[in-house]
Amino acid sequence: MREALAARNYPIVEKQAHQIKGSGGSCGFPDISVIGQDIELAIAAGDDAGIVRALDHFTSSLDEMECSNIARS
């Protein structure tokens, strides 16, 4: 997604954000859905910095989920 953003390929970024939003809801991770929505809103506003912030939040959320799963193992 970051590569698509760097290439200013917003349709790809938007498609992936929409998939994140839907997958988060389907899999029981509403916070992930919110991040997907935040990316979509930032795209609509033309806010590249907002997209990057949301992607950073997404990455850190996934890292936290991974650490949580490791701790339970």
N, C-alpha and C positions, 0 to 999 in steps of 0.2 A: 504494500500500500504506500509505503514511503517512496518507493521508486516511482510509482505512478504519480504521486504528488510532485516529486522533483521534476518529472516530465510534464507537469501541468495537465495530466490526463484525468481531469475531474470526473468524467463519466465512470471510469474504472474505480476511482476512490469512492464515489457515491454508491456504486453497485456493491462494493465490498463493505462499506459502512452499513448499508441496508441488510446485507447478509449477517453481519455482526449483531445488528439490532434484533433481527428475527431469531437467530440462533440463541442469543442470550435469553430471550423469552421462552423459547421452546425447551431449553435445557434447564430452566429454573434459575437463571442468573440475571435477575432484573437490572443489577448495576451495570452489567455488560451491555444490556439493551440501551440503557441511558447513554452510555458512551457512544454507541453506534448512532443514536439520535443526535448527540452533540456534534458528531462529525458531519452528519447530514445538514444540520443547521449552520455549521461553520461554512460548509461548501455553498449553501444557498446565500450566505451573507458575503461570500468572497473573502473570507477571513482565513488566510493560509496559516497564520500564527495560531488561530483557534483550532485548526485541524491538527497541527503539530502537538498542541497541548493535549487534545483529546487522544491522539495516538500515543503520547507518552503515558497518559493515564491508563489507556488500554493495556499497554505493555506492562506497566507496574502492577495492574490488577491481575494479569495472567501470571506474573511472577509470584504474587502473593498466593494465588490459587495453587500453583505448583508447590510452593513451600508448605502450604497447608496439607496438601495431599501426601507429601513426603513425610511430614511429621506424624501423620496418622498411620503410616506403614509400619 
